[in-house]
Amino acid sequence: MNMNQAALKESVQQLAEEAFHQRLISGYGDGEYDGEYQIVYKGKPRHLSLEYAQNLLRTLILLNRLREEAVL
């Protein structure tokens, strides 16, 4: 795994922790293969590329923030 891939994985890990604590996902961890990450979303484990996982997690967190702001 090169430096860019390692930095991407670290970013995905941090986003997954944030999403988990906001109860947007119910689990996360390393995928079966390099360059893959597992996210449990809506009760189903999904094996995603690091890029896709990062985009999904960012989107979930952003939508949750927008929902919270709309309630205020």
C-alpha positions as CSV (number, residue, x, y, z in Angstrom):
1,M,0.0,0.0,0.0
2,N,1.5,3.3,-1.0
3,M,1.4,6.6,0.9
4,N,-1.7,7.9,-0.9
5,Q,-3.6,4.7,-0.3
6,A,-2.5,4.7,3.4
7,A,-3.7,8.3,3.8
8,L,-7.0,7.5,2.1
9,K,-7.5,4.5,4.4
10,E,-6.8,6.6,7.5
11,S,-9.4,9.2,6.2
12,V,-12.0,6.5,5.7
13,Q,-11.3,5.1,9.2
14,Q,-11.9,8.5,10.8
15,L,-15.0,9.1,8.8
16,A,-16.3,5.6,9.7
17,E,-15.8,6.3,13.4
18,E,-17.7,9.5,13.1
19,A,-20.5,7.9,11.2
20,F,-20.7,5.1,13.7
21,H,-20.9,7.4,16.7
22,Q,-23.7,9.3,14.9
23,R,-25.4,6.0,14.4
24,L,-25.4,6.4,10.6
25,I,-23.7,3.0,10.2
26,S,-23.7,0.0,12.5
27,G,-20.2,-1.3,11.8
28,Y,-17.0,-0.9,9.9
29,G,-13.6,-2.4,9.3
30,D,-10.9,-3.5,6.9
31,G,-12.2,-5.3,3.8
32,E,-11.1,-8.7,2.7
33,Y,-8.8,-7.3,0.0
34,D,-6.3,-4.4,-0.1
35,G,-8.0,-1.1,-1.2
36,E,-11.3,-2.3,0.2
37,Y,-13.3,-1.3,3.3
38,Q,-16.3,-2.9,4.9
39,I,-19.2,-0.8,6.1
40,V,-22.4,-2.2,7.7
41,Y,-25.1,0.1,6.4
42,K,-28.8,-0.6,6.9
43,G,-28.0,-4.0,8.4
44,K,-26.0,-5.2,5.4
45,P,-22.2,-5.5,5.2
46,R,-20.9,-3.8,2.1
47,H,-17.4,-4.2,0.7
48,L,-16.5,-1.0,-1.0
49,S,-13.4,0.5,-2.6
50,L,-11.7,3.1,-0.3
51,E,-12.7,5.9,-2.6
52,Y,-16.4,4.8,-2.7
53,A,-16.4,4.3,1.1
54,Q,-15.0,7.8,1.6
55,N,-17.6,9.3,-0.6
56,L,-20.4,7.4,1.0
57,L,-19.4,8.3,4.5
58,R,-18.9,11.9,3.7
59,T,-22.4,12.0,2.1
60,L,-24.0,10.3,5.1
61,I,-22.4,12.7,7.6
62,L,-23.2,15.8,5.5
63,L,-26.9,14.7,5.1
64,N,-27.1,14.1,8.9
65,R,-25.7,17.6,9.6
66,L,-28.2,19.2,7.2
67,R,-31.0,17.2,8.8
68,E,-29.9,18.4,12.3
69,E,-29.8,22.1,11.1
70,A,-33.2,21.8,9.5
71,V,-34.7,20.8,12.9
72,L,-33.1,23.7,14.7
